[in-house]
Amino acid sequence: MTDTDSHFEKIVVARHAAMTPAERVAIASQMFEVARKIVASSLSSDLTRAQKRFAIAQRIYGDALPRAALEQHANYLD
């Protein structure tokens, strides 16, 4: 199911095809960072750093990663 008009879908596909691989990676990275910030802004301000990292990763990755991986990420000191 799609809610995008076929004319606009063709424009988007053409624009994407015209991008270099580096441009695609940069845009995907920017989009991920915006999504991460949106999730972070929805969290309680009284969470610890590890709790925030866990909550963000859990919300973004859901069941795609095991809980142990999310916990390791949350507790990683960068």
C-alpha positions as protocol buffer text, in pm:
chain_id: "A"
residue {
  index: 1
  type: MET
  ca { x: 0 y: 0 z: 0 }
}
residue {
  index: 2
  type: THR
  ca { x: 129 y: 346 z: -83 }
}
residue {
  index: 3
  type: ASP
  ca { x: -9 y: 691 z: -31 }
}
residue {
  index: 4
  type: THR
  ca { x: 239 y: 857 z: -267 }
}
residue {
  index: 5
  type: ASP
  ca { x: 117 y: 978 z: -603 }
}
residue {
  index: 6
  type: SER
  ca { x: 301 y: 789 z: -880 }
}
residue {
  index: 7
  type: HIS
  ca { x: 423 y: 1115 z: -1036 }
}
residue {
  index: 8
  type: PHE
  ca { x: 596 y: 1219 z: -713 }
}
residue {
  index: 9
  type: GLU
  ca { x: 724 y: 868 z: -654 }
}
residue {
  index: 10
  type: LYS
  ca { x: 903 y: 884 z: -991 }
}
residue {
  index: 11
  type: ILE
  ca { x: 1058 y: 1219 z: -896 }
}
residue {
  index: 12
  type: VAL
  ca { x: 1185 y: 1077 z: -566 }
}
residue {
  index: 13
  type: VAL
  ca { x: 1323 y: 764 z: -732 }
}
residue {
  index: 14
  type: ALA
  ca { x: 1501 y: 973 z: -997 }
}
residue {
  index: 15
  type: ARG
  ca { x: 1649 y: 1205 z: -733 }
}
residue {
  index: 16
  type: HIS
  ca { x: 1769 y: 910 z: -528 }
}
residue {
  index: 17
  type: ALA
  ca { x: 1924 y: 746 z: -836 }
}
residue {
  index: 18
  type: ALA
  ca { x: 2109 y: 1070 z: -917 }
}
residue {
  index: 19
  type: MET
  ca { x: 2278 y: 1081 z: -576 }
}
residue {
  index: 20
  type: THR
  ca { x: 2628 y: 956 z: -522 }
}
residue {
  index: 21
  type: PRO
  ca { x: 2677 y: 677 z: -268 }
}
residue {
  index: 22
  type: ALA
  ca { x: 2835 y: 932 z: -34 }
}
residue {
  index: 23
  type: GLU
  ca { x: 2529 y: 1156 z: -59 }
}
residue {
  index: 24
  type: ARG
  ca { x: 2300 y: 863 z: 18 }
}
residue {
  index: 25
  type: VAL
  ca { x: 2505 y: 770 z: 324 }
}
residue {
  index: 26
  type: ALA
  ca { x: 2512 y: 1131 z: 445 }
}
residue {
  index: 27
  type: ILE
  ca { x: 2135 y: 1169 z: 412 }
}
residue {
  index: 28
  type: ALA
  ca { x: 2067 y: 835 z: 581 }
}
residue {
  index: 29
  type: SER
  ca { x: 2300 y: 934 z: 865 }
}
residue {
  index: 30
  type: GLN
  ca { x: 2128 y: 1271 z: 905 }
}
residue {
  index: 31
  type: MET
  ca { x: 1786 y: 1106 z: 908 }
}
residue {
  index: 32
  type: PHE
  ca { x: 1898 y: 856 z: 1173 }
}
residue {
  index: 33
  type: GLU
  ca { x: 2038 y: 1137 z: 1389 }
}
residue {
  index: 34
  type: VAL
  ca { x: 1711 y: 1331 z: 1366 }
}
residue {
  index: 35
  type: ALA
  ca { x: 1515 y: 1017 z: 1461 }
}
residue {
  index: 36
  type: ARG
  ca { x: 1749 y: 959 z: 1756 }
}
residue {
  index: 37
  type: LYS
  ca { x: 1702 y: 1317 z: 1875 }
}
residue {
  index: 38
  type: ILE
  ca { x: 1324 y: 1288 z: 1847 }
}
residue {
  index: 39
  type: VAL
  ca { x: 1328 y: 972 z: 2058 }
}
residue {
  index: 40
  type: ALA
  ca { x: 1567 y: 1130 z: 2311 }
}
residue {
  index: 41
  type: SER
  ca { x: 1345 y: 1436 z: 2345 }
}
residue {
  index: 42
  type: SER
  ca { x: 1051 y: 1216 z: 2443 }
}
residue {
  index: 43
  type: LEU
  ca { x: 1235 y: 1062 z: 2738 }
}
residue {
  index: 44
  type: SER
  ca { x: 1218 y: 1173 z: 3098 }
}
residue {
  index: 45
  type: SER
  ca { x: 1495 y: 1415 z: 3191 }
}
residue {
  index: 46
  type: ASP
  ca { x: 1566 y: 1232 z: 3517 }
}
residue {
  index: 47
  type: LEU
  ca { x: 1700 y: 917 z: 3348 }
}
residue {
  index: 48
  type: THR
  ca { x: 2065 y: 829 z: 3386 }
}
residue {
  index: 49
  type: ARG
  ca { x: 2293 y: 831 z: 3082 }
}
residue {
  index: 50
  type: ALA
  ca { x: 2276 y: 451 z: 3061 }
}
residue {
  index: 51
  type: GLN
  ca { x: 1897 y: 449 z: 3095 }
}
residue {
  index: 52
  type: LYS
  ca { x: 1866 y: 706 z: 2815 }
}
residue {
  index: 53
  type: ARG
  ca { x: 2100 y: 512 z: 2587 }
}
residue {
  index: 54
  type: PHE
  ca { x: 1909 y: 190 z: 2656 }
}
residue {
  index: 55
  type: ALA
  ca { x: 1569 y: 352 z: 2596 }
}
residue {
  index: 56
  type: ILE
  ca { x: 1680 y: 515 z: 2270 }
}
residue {
  index: 57
  type: ALA
  ca { x: 1833 y: 193 z: 2136 }
}
residue {
  index: 58
  type: GLN
  ca { x: 1530 y: -10 z: 2243 }
}
residue {
  index: 59
  type: ARG
  ca { x: 1289 y: 230 z: 2075 }
}
residue {
  index: 60
  type: ILE
  ca { x: 1490 y: 242 z: 1752 }
}
residue {
  index: 61
  type: TYR
  ca { x: 1586 y: -126 z: 1723 }
}
residue {
  index: 62
  type: GLY
  ca { x: 1292 y: -290 z: 1904 }
}
residue {
  index: 63
  type: ASP
  ca { x: 1318 y: -668 z: 1893 }
}
residue {
  index: 64
  type: ALA
  ca { x: 1589 y: -668 z: 1625 }
}
residue {
  index: 65
  type: LEU
  ca { x: 1859 y: -679 z: 1893 }
}
residue {
  index: 66
  type: PRO
  ca { x: 1871 y: -897 z: 2204 }
}
residue {
  index: 67
  type: ARG
  ca { x: 1834 y: -724 z: 2540 }
}
residue {
  index: 68
  type: ALA
  ca { x: 2196 y: -809 z: 2627 }
}
residue {
  index: 69
  type: ALA
  ca { x: 2317 y: -611 z: 2324 }
}
residue {
  index: 70
  type: LEU
  ca { x: 2105 y: -311 z: 2424 }
}
residue {
  index: 71
  type: GLU
  ca { x: 2243 y: -329 z: 2778 }
}
residue {
  index: 72
  type: GLN
  ca { x: 2601 y: -345 z: 2651 }
}
residue {
  index: 73
  type: HIS
  ca { x: 2536 y: -42 z: 2432 }
}
residue {
  index: 74
  type: ALA
  ca { x: 2377 y: 147 z: 2721 }
}
residue {
  index: 75
  type: ASN
  ca { x: 2673 y: 84 z: 2948 }
}
residue {
  index: 76
  type: TYR
  ca { x: 2946 y: 149 z: 2691 }
}
residue {
  index: 77
  type: LEU
  ca { x: 3164 y: 443 z: 2786 }
}
residue {
  index: 78
  type: ASP
  ca { x: 3263 y: 634 z: 2475 }
}
